[in-house]
Amino acid sequence: MNIRFSELKQAMTGQMDRNSVVANNLANVNSNGYKRDVMFSEIMKTNNKTDVQNHVATDFSQGALSPTNNPLDMAISGEGFFTIDDGNQAAYTRDGHFNRGADGFLRTSSGLAVMGQTGWIDLGMTGNASEEISVTMAGEVFMGDEYIDKLEITSFSDPGEMEKLGGNLYRAKSGAIDNRVEDPMVLQGKIEGSNVEAVHEMVSLIELQRSFETSQKVLQTLDSALAKAATSIGNYK
């Protein structure tokens, strides 16, 4: 009997990792601009040995766009990411829930500066609200009739060139090629929701739990069989 405990262990480890990915997707079902992760396995056989490598990829499909009536909420329809200054290097996000910081600059909900094509976007420190701020579909920002700047919208030809930083931010991997989106479609007063489908993720979670329970039972059965064999072998003389 050819029993490969290592392969069974790899399968159970992969199921636990997938469970964590799905659980994280569910936890972010209401996070603005969140993109769900998908885990897949790469199986390689060499010298009669099976090696399983697990990889996580991000699904960058668009989430639903919902109106908020807040003039500083913005959503991108189609390709591109808002460009953010995180203090070290450029970061990117699809979460357009912005505000006017105490210093007058356009900022994310976590306080990071939103980049325009000429630098930080200065909205001024005057005014009780943001009703005087308007943003065109091309990403041009106006204060009344005064042109301020144009949002820096960035895209990547290969989504695999980006990795998650947390807080709905991404960064470009080493060697990634970024491109300025010249004709973006920016929608003011709207926000992009998560692209997670809760029902789909719940079904996946249930399937994973059942699969893990099945693997556990197989392992327990094999363990019992081997224990019985080890005990019985002493009866033969």
ROKOL-650507 format. One record per atom (N, C-alpha, C): x, y, z; residue in three letters. Coordinates in steps of 0.02 Angstrom, whole numbers, padded with zeros to 5 digits, always signed. Each point is the difference from the previous one (the first is absolute). Layout:
XYZALA
...
This chain:
+00043-00060+00000MET
-00043+00060+00000MET
+00044+00062+00000MET
-00010+00044-00051ASN
+00041+00059-00007ASN
-00036+00060+00032ASN
+00017+00015+00062ILE
-00033+00054+00037ILE
+00045+00061+00000ILE
-00025+00055-00026ARG
+00040+00062-00004ARG
-00028+00050+00050ARG
+00024-00004+00061PHE
-00023+00046+00051PHE
+00019+00073-00017PHE
+00057+00008-00033SER
+00022+00068-00016SER
-00049+00034-00048SER
-00027-00038-00047GLU
-00048+00029-00047GLU
-00065+00018+00035GLU
-00020-00044+00046LEU
-00061+00014+00038LEU
+00009+00062+00044LEU
+00060+00007+00028LYS
+00015+00058+00041LYS
-00002+00064-00043LYS
+00029-00003-00060GLN
-00001+00057-00045GLN
-00071+00020-00018GLN
-00042-00050-00012ALA
-00070+00014-00018ALA
-00036+00035+00057ALA
+00011-00023+00061MET
-00034+00030+00058MET
+00027+00071+00013MET
+00065+00010-00009THR
+00029+00066+00008THR
-00028+00048-00051THR
-00007-00024-00063GLY
-00029+00042-00052GLY
-00072+00018+00015GLY
-00038-00047+00028GLN
-00070+00013+00017GLN
-00005+00053+00055GLN
+00046-00002+00048MET
+00000+00050+00054MET
+00019+00069-00027MET
+00048+00002-00047ASP
+00019+00064-00030ASP
-00058+00029-00041ASP
-00034-00043-00037ARG
-00057+00024-00040ARG
-00055+00026+00047ARG
-00009-00034+00055ASN
-00050+00021+00049ASN
+00015+00071+00024ASN
+00064+00015+00013SER
+00020+00066+00023SER
-00013+00053-00053SER
+00013-00017-00063VAL
-00011+00047-00055VAL
-00074+00016-00007VAL
-00042-00052+00001VAL
-00073+00010-00007VAL
-00027+00039+00060VAL
+00024-00016+00060ALA
-00023+00035+00060ALA
+00018+00074-00004ALA
+00059+00016-00027ASN
+00021+00070-00007ASN
-00043+00036-00051ASN
-00019-00035-00054ASN
-00045+00030-00049ASN
-00066+00018+00033ASN
-00027-00046+00039LEU
-00064+00013+00034LEU
+00006+00058+00049LEU
+00056+00005+00034ALA
+00009+00054+00048ALA
+00001+00068-00034ALA
+00015+00001-00065ASN
+00005+00063-00037ASN
-00057+00010-00049ASN
-00055-00035+00010VAL
-00056+00004-00047VAL
-00028+00071-00003VAL
+00008+00040+00053ASN
-00025+00068+00001ASN
+00055+00053-00004ASN
+00061-00021-00017SER
+00056+00048-00005SER
+00000+00033-00069SER
+00002+00066-00001ASN
+00000+00036-00063ASN
+00059-00020-00044ASN
-00014-00018-00062GLY
+00052-00013-00049GLY
+00039-00063+00011GLY
-00020-00043+00048TYR
+00038-00061+00014TYR
-00005-00048-00058TYR
+00055-00033-00016LYS
+00003-00051-00053LYS
+00013-00068+00031LYS
-00043-00048-00016ARG
+00005-00066+00031ARG
+00062-00037-00024ARG
+00025-00043+00044ASP
+00058-00042-00015ASP
-00024-00070-00018ASP
+00038-00032-00044VAL
-00015-00068-00020VAL
+00064-00041+00007VAL
-00006-00058+00031MET
+00059-00043+00010MET
-00003-00059-00049MET
+00056-00015-00030PHE
+00005-00058-00044PHE
+00064-00038+00015PHE
+00001-00063-00018SER
+00058-00043+00015SER
+00035-00022-00064SER
+00065-00003+00004GLU
+00041-00024-00055GLU
+00032-00065+00022GLU
-00014-00054-00036ILE
+00024-00067+00019ILE
+00057-00019-00047ILE
+00057-00017+00030MET
+00058-00019-00039MET
+00024-00069+00023MET
+00013-00044-00048LYS
+00024-00068+00015LYS
+00070-00009-00028LYS
+00046-00015+00045THR
+00070-00012-00020THR
+00027-00059+00040THR
+00032-00046-00036ASN
+00031-00058+00033ASN
-00049-00036+00046ASN
-00059-00011-00026ASN
-00052-00036+00037ASN
-00021+00036+00064ASN
+00012+00065+00002LYS
-00019+00040+00059LYS
-00046+00056-00023LYS
-00053+00010+00038THR
-00048+00052-00017THR
+00010+00060+00045THR
+00006+00058-00031ASP
+00009+00063+00037ASP
-00057+00047-00018ASP
-00034+00026+00050VAL
-00057+00045-00011VAL
+00019+00070+00023VAL
-00006+00049-00045GLN
+00013+00069+00018GLN
-00064+00040-00007GLN
-00018+00035+00053ASN
-00061+00040+00001ASN
+00015+00073-00017ASN
-00043+00029-00040HIS
+00009+00070-00020HIS
-00066+00037+00010HIS
+00005+00064+00015VAL
-00059+00042+00009VAL
+00001+00055-00053VAL
-00054+00005-00037ALA
-00007+00053-00051ALA
-00060+00043+00018ALA
+00001+00061-00024THR
-00054+00048+00015THR
-00045+00008-00061THR
-00065-00003+00012ASP
-00050+00011-00052ASP
-00015+00075-00003ASP
+00022+00033-00054PHE
-00007+00073-00005PHE
-00064+00021-00037PHE
-00049-00044-00005SER
-00062+00020-00032SER
-00035+00055+00040SER
-00039+00040-00034GLN
-00030+00059+00032GLN
-00055-00018+00048GLN
-00003+00036+00056GLY
-00055-00006+00047GLY
-00056+00047-00020GLY
-00056-00007+00034ALA
-00058+00042-00015ALA
+00013+00073+00019ALA
-00025+00046-00040LEU
+00007+00071+00013LEU
-00064+00027+00032LEU
+00006+00031+00058SER
-00058+00023+00037SER
+00005+00076+00012SER
-00056+00036-00009PRO
+00001+00073+00012PRO
+00003+00015+00075PRO
+00037+00052+00018THR
+00005+00021+00070THR
-00020+00072+00011THR
-00002+00039-00055ASN
-00015+00072+00003ASN
+00053+00039+00037ASN
+00057-00031+00015ASN
+00056+00035+00029ASN
+00047+00020-00057ASN
+00011+00065-00012PRO
+00041+00022-00057PRO
+00072-00022+00004PRO
+00024-00021+00058LEU
+00069-00024+00005LEU
+00006-00076-00006LEU
-00057-00033-00009ASP
+00002-00072-00017ASP
+00007-00006-00075ASP
+00046-00043-00021MET
+00012-00009-00072MET
+00010-00074-00016MET
-00023-00019-00058ALA
+00007-00069-00023ALA
+00027+00000-00071ALA
+00040-00049-00015ILE
+00026-00009-00068ILE
-00041-00054-00034ILE
-00028+00016-00057SER
-00035-00050-00040SER
+00048-00023-00054SER
+00018-00064+00002GLY
+00049-00025-00048GLY
+00069-00006+00031GLY
+00051+00006-00042GLU
+00068-00012+00022GLU
+00027+00058+00041GLU
+00051-00016+00040GLY
+00037+00051+00035GLY
-00008-00002+00076GLY
+00047+00033+00033PHE
+00001+00006+00073PHE
+00015+00072+00019PHE
-00028+00023+00055PHE
+00020+00064+00027PHE
+00072-00009+00026PHE
+00041+00051-00011THR
+00070-00003+00023THR
+00006+00037+00066THR
+00032-00033+00048ILE
+00004+00024+00069ILE
+00073+00007+00021ILE
+00015+00053+00037ASP
+00067+00009+00028ASP
+00000-00030+00071ASP
+00034-00057+00008ASP
+00000-00032+00066ASP
+00061+00019+00041ASP
+00039+00049-00024GLY
+00058+00024+00037GLY
+00065-00032-00022GLY
-00004-00060-00028ASN
+00061-00035-00022ASN
+00002-00006-00075ASN
-00055-00021-00029GLN
-00005-00007-00072GLN
-00073+00004-00019GLN
-00013+00000-00064ALA
-00070+00005-00022ALA
-00038-00063+00018ALA
-00061+00009+00022ALA
-00045-00056+00012ALA
-00063+00013-00042ALA
-00042-00052-00005TYR
-00057+00005-00045TYR
-00062-00029+00034TYR
-00058+00027-00017THR
-00061-00024+00031THR
-00059+00011-00046THR
-00053-00040+00011ARG
-00064+00011-00034ARG
-00051+00030+00049ARG
+00021+00009+00062ASP
-00043+00028+00051ASP
+00002+00076-00005ASP
-00053+00030-00026GLY
-00002+00071-00011GLY
-00038+00039+00052GLY
-00002-00026+00062HIS
-00033+00036+00054HIS
+00050+00050+00029HIS
+00001+00062-00029PHE
+00049+00050+00018PHE
-00030+00054+00044PHE
+00045+00042+00026ASN
-00022+00057+00040ASN
+00051+00057-00006ASN
-00020+00059+00022ARG
+00046+00056+00003ARG
+00034-00001+00067ARG
+00067-00009+00000GLY
+00037-00003+00062GLY
+00002+00068+00035GLY
+00023-00001+00062ALA
+00006+00062+00038ALA
+00047+00050-00033ALA
+00046-00026-00042ASP
+00047+00043-00036ASP
-00027+00022-00068ASP
-00061-00022-00016GLY
-00031+00021-00062GLY
+00012-00046-00059GLY
+00041-00052+00009PHE
+00015-00045-00056PHE
-00051-00058-00003PHE
-00012-00024-00060LEU
-00044-00058-00009LEU
+00035-00062+00026LEU
-00035-00036+00046ARG
+00032-00057+00033ARG
-00048-00060+00002ARG
+00030-00059+00010THR
-00038-00060+00009THR
-00030-00001+00070THR
-00042-00049+00013SER
-00030-00005+00067SER
+00052-00015+00054SER
+00058-00026-00021SER
+00054-00013+00048SER
+00050+00057+00004SER
-00013+00055-00037GLY
+00042+00059+00006GLY
+00056+00008-00050GLY
+00004-00045-00050LEU
+00053+00004-00050LEU
-00020+00048-00056LEU
+00049+00034-00028ALA
-00015+00050-00052ALA
-00016-00034-00066ALA
-00052+00026-00033VAL
-00019-00023-00067VAL
+00039+00041-00051VAL
+00029-00033-00049MET
+00044+00034-00047MET
-00038+00025-00062MET
+00018+00061-00019GLY
-00019+00027-00064GLY
+00059-00005-00047GLY
-00008+00023-00062GLN
+00055-00006-00047GLN
+00056+00049+00014GLN
-00012+00050+00044THR
+00053+00047+00018THR
+00021-00006+00074THR
-00029-00048+00035GLY
+00017-00009+00071GLY
-00063-00009+00042GLY
+00005+00016+00065TRP
-00058-00004+00044TRP
-00054+00048-00024TRP
-00062-00018+00010ILE
-00056+00041-00023ILE
-00022+00046+00057ILE
+00012+00065-00009ASP
-00014+00050+00051ASP
-00070+00027-00009ASP
-00045-00016+00047LEU
-00068+00024-00003LEU
-00011+00062+00041LEU
+00053+00024+00032GLY
-00006+00059+00042GLY
-00029-00018+00069GLY
+00007+00046+00046MET
-00022-00013+00068MET
-00063+00039+00018MET
-00031+00032-00049THR
-00059+00039+00013THR
-00062-00037-00022THR
-00057+00019+00025GLY
-00063-00032-00020GLY
-00023-00049+00053GLY
-00065-00002+00011ASN
-00028-00044+00050ASN
-00013-00070-00027ASN
-00007-00005-00065ALA
-00015-00064-00031ALA
+00037-00004-00065ALA
-00017-00049-00040SER
+00037-00010-00062SER
-00045+00010-00062SER
-00056+00035+00010GLU
-00047+00007-00056GLU
+00030+00040-00058GLU
+00053+00041+00014GLU
+00030+00039-00054GLU
+00049-00040-00041GLU
+00015-00061+00021ILE
+00048-00042-00035ILE
-00036-00043-00052ILE
+00024+00002-00061SER
-00028-00042-00053SER
+00055-00038-00035SER
-00016-00060-00021VAL
+00049-00043-00034VAL
-00033-00025-00065VAL
+00034+00012-00055THR
-00027-00023-00064THR
+00013-00074-00009THR
-00032-00029-00050MET
+00010-00072-00013MET
+00072-00014-00022MET
+00035+00050-00024ALA
+00070-00008-00019ALA
+00047+00005+00060ALA
-00028+00014+00060GLY
+00040+00005+00060GLY
+00026+00069+00015GLY
-00025+00052-00035GLU
+00021+00069+00012GLU
-00036+00027+00062GLU
+00039+00029+00045VAL
-00028+00025+00063VAL
-00005+00076-00003VAL
-00060+00025+00017PHE
-00012+00072+00000PHE
-00025+00022+00068PHE
+00020+00061+00019MET
-00029+00035+00058MET
-00040+00058-00029MET
-00065-00009-00005GLY
-00040+00049-00036GLY
+00019-00001-00073GLY
+00024+00056-00026ASP
+00023+00004-00070ASP
+00075-00008-00006ASP
+00034-00007+00057GLU
+00074-00004-00001GLU
+00023-00072-00008GLU
+00041-00011-00052TYR
+00030-00066-00011TYR
+00055-00012+00051TYR
-00002-00058+00035ILE
+00050-00016+00051ILE
+00053-00048-00027ILE
-00022-00056-00025ASP
+00046-00052-00024ASP
-00041-00055-00032ASP
+00033-00049-00025LYS
-00033-00060-00028LYS
+00024-00060+00039LYS
-00047-00042+00022LEU
+00018-00060+00038LEU
+00049-00043-00039LEU
+00050-00025+00035GLU
+00048-00046-00031GLU
-00029-00070+00003GLU
-00025-00024-00056ILE
-00030-00067-00005ILE
+00051-00045-00036ILE
+00018-00054+00033THR
+00053-00044-00024THR
-00026-00070-00014THR
+00026-00030-00052SER
-00019-00069-00016SER
+00062-00042-00011SER
-00009-00066+00002PHE
+00054-00048-00012PHE
-00026-00051-00050PHE
+00041-00015-00050SER
-00022-00047-00052SER
-00010-00070+00028SER
+00038-00017+00051ASP
-00005-00066+00031ASP
-00019+00009+00074ASP
-00061-00020+00019PRO
-00020+00007+00071PRO
+00047-00037+00048PRO
+00035-00051-00025GLY
+00047-00036+00042GLY
+00060+00041+00021GLY
+00007+00060-00029GLU
+00055+00045+00018GLU
-00015+00039+00064GLU
-00060-00012+00029MET
-00019+00036+00060MET
-00008-00048+00058MET
+00012+00025+00060GLU
-00009-00040+00060GLU
-00033+00042+00054GLU
-00039-00034+00042LYS
-00037+00036+00052LYS
+00045+00022+00057LYS
-00013+00061+00023LEU
+00036+00027+00058LEU
-00043-00003+00063LEU
-00065-00009-00008GLY
-00046+00006+00057GLY
-00033+00069-00002GLY
-00057+00005+00032GLY
-00035+00064+00000GLY
-00025+00020-00068GLY
-00015-00050-00043ASN
-00024+00012-00068ASN
+00051+00035-00044ASN
+00064-00006+00017LEU
+00053+00029-00040LEU
+00040-00055-00036LEU
+00027+00018-00057TYR
+00044-00044-00038TYR
+00065+00036-00015TYR
+00051-00039-00014ARG
+00062+00030-00025ARG
+00023-00041-00060ARG
+00042+00032-00040ALA
+00027-00034-00059ALA
+00060-00042+00020ALA
+00003-00060-00026LYS
+00058-00043+00012LYS
+00060+00027-00039LYS
+00059-00022+00020SER
+00061+00021-00034SER
-00003-00017-00075SER
+00014+00048-00041GLY
+00000-00012-00072GLY
-00067+00012-00033GLY
-00051+00016+00039ALA
-00067+00011-00028ALA
+00000+00064-00043ALA
-00040-00001-00052ILE
-00005+00058-00045ILE
-00068+00032+00010ILE
+00000+00062+00022ASP
-00063+00036+00011ASP
-00013+00047-00058ASP
-00064+00013-00011ASN
-00021+00044-00054ASN
-00051+00049+00026ASN
+00006+00063-00020ARG
-00051+00050+00017ARG
-00061-00011-00045ARG
-00058-00004+00031VAL
-00062-00007-00038VAL
-00019+00070-00024VAL
+00006+00013-00064GLU
-00012+00067-00026GLU
-00073+00018-00002GLU
-00043-00049-00012ASP
-00072+00013-00005ASP
-00038-00043+00050ASP
+00008+00013+00064PRO
-00036-00040+00050PRO
-00074+00019+00002PRO
-00039-00041+00035MET
-00069+00017+00012MET
-00010+00003+00075MET
+00002+00061+00027VAL
-00007+00012+00072VAL
-00071+00024+00014VAL
-00033-00031+00047LEU
-00068+00017+00017LEU
-00002+00031+00069LEU
-00016+00065+00004GLN
-00002+00035+00063GLN
-00065-00017+00037GLN
+00004-00004+00066GLY
-00059-00014+00040GLY
-00020-00073-00001GLY
+00046-00044-00021LYS
-00012-00072+00001LYS
+00059-00035+00031LYS
-00011-00061+00022ILE
+00053-00040+00031ILE
-00004-00070-00028ILE
+00057-00031-00010GLU
+00002-00070-00024GLU
+00000-00047+00060GLU
-00045-00047-00001GLY
-00003-00049+00054GLY
+00047-00058-00012GLY
+00000-00046+00046SER
+00040-00062-00007SER
-00027-00042-00057SER
+00043-00038-00032ASN
-00023-00047-00052ASN
-00011-00070+00027ASN
-00003-00005+00067VAL
-00012-00065+00032VAL
-00075-00016-00002VAL
-00017-00060-00023GLU
-00069-00023+00003GLU
-00006-00045+00061GLU
-00036+00024+00050ALA
-00003-00034+00065ALA
-00026-00072-00007ALA
-00051-00011-00040VAL
-00029-00067-00007VAL
+00051-00048-00030VAL
+00035+00023-00051HIS
+00051-00042-00032HIS
+00055-00019+00050HIS
+00023+00049+00039GLU
+00053-00013+00048GLU
-00024-00047+00056GLU
-00062+00008+00021MET
-00028-00044+00052MET
-00003-00072-00023MET
-00021-00009-00064VAL
-00002-00068-00028VAL
+00070-00029-00002VAL
+00048+00040-00021SER
+00070-00024-00003SER
+00025-00018+00069SER
-00019+00039+00051LEU
+00022-00013+00068LEU
-00028-00066+00025LEU
-00063-00013-00014ILE
-00032-00063+00021ILE
+00034-00059-00035ILE
+00013+00007-00065GLU
+00032-00054-00038GLU
+00070-00015+00028GLU
+00036+00052+00016LEU
+00068-00009+00028LEU
-00002-00035+00067LEU
-00047+00019+00042GLN
-00006-00031+00066GLN
-00017-00074-00006GLN
-00045-00016-00046ARG
-00018-00071-00010ARG
+00058-00039-00029ARG
+00037+00030-00046SER
+00058-00033-00029SER
+00054-00013+00053SER
+00009+00049+00044PHE
+00050-00008+00054PHE
-00021-00055+00048PHE
-00065-00002+00016GLU
-00025-00053+00045GLU
+00009-00069-00031GLU
-00009-00005-00066THR
+00010-00063-00035THR
+00074-00021+00004THR
+00045+00047-00012SER
+00071-00015+00005SER
+00019-00021+00070SER
-00030+00031+00050GLN
+00013-00019+00070GLN
-00020-00073+00013GLN
-00059-00018-00026LYS
-00025-00068+00011LYS
+00045-00051-00035LYS
+00024+00018-00060VAL
+00047-00045-00035VAL
+00063-00010+00040VAL
+00026+00055+00027LEU
+00061-00004+00040LEU
-00011-00042+00063LEU
-00057+00010+00033GLN
-00015-00038+00060GLN
-00008-00075-00016GLN
-00031-00015-00056THR
-00009-00070-00021THR
+00067-00033-00013THR
+00044+00036-00036LEU
+00067-00027-00014LEU
+00040-00010+00064LEU
-00006+00048+00045ASP
+00036-00004+00064ASP
-00024-00061+00040ASP
-00065-00011+00001SER
-00027-00058+00036SER
+00022-00065-00031SER
+00000-00002-00067ALA
+00019-00061-00036ALA
+00074-00017+00013ALA
+00042+00051-00001LEU
+00071-00012+00013LEU
+00013-00020+00072LEU
-00037+00030+00046ALA
+00007-00018+00071ALA
-00021-00072+00011ALA
-00054-00020-00033LYS
-00023-00069+00007LYS
+00050-00049-00031LYS
+00029+00020-00058ALA
+00049-00043-00032ALA
+00062-00008+00043ALA
+00021+00055+00032ALA
+00060-00002+00042ALA
-00013-00044+00062ALA
-00061+00001+00026THR
-00018-00041+00058THR
-00005-00074-00018THR
-00027-00012-00060SER
-00013-00069-00020SER
+00062-00037-00023SER
+00050+00038-00022ILE
+00059-00033-00028ILE
+00037-00042+00050ILE
-00009+00017+00064GLY
+00033-00040+00052GLY
-00033-00067+00011GLY
-00060-00009-00027ASN
-00035-00065+00009ASN
+00025-00053-00048ASN
+00040+00021-00050TYR
+00024-00049-00049TYR
+00071-00020+00019TYR
+00011-00067+00004LYS
+00065-00028+00020LYS
+00024-00050-00053LYS
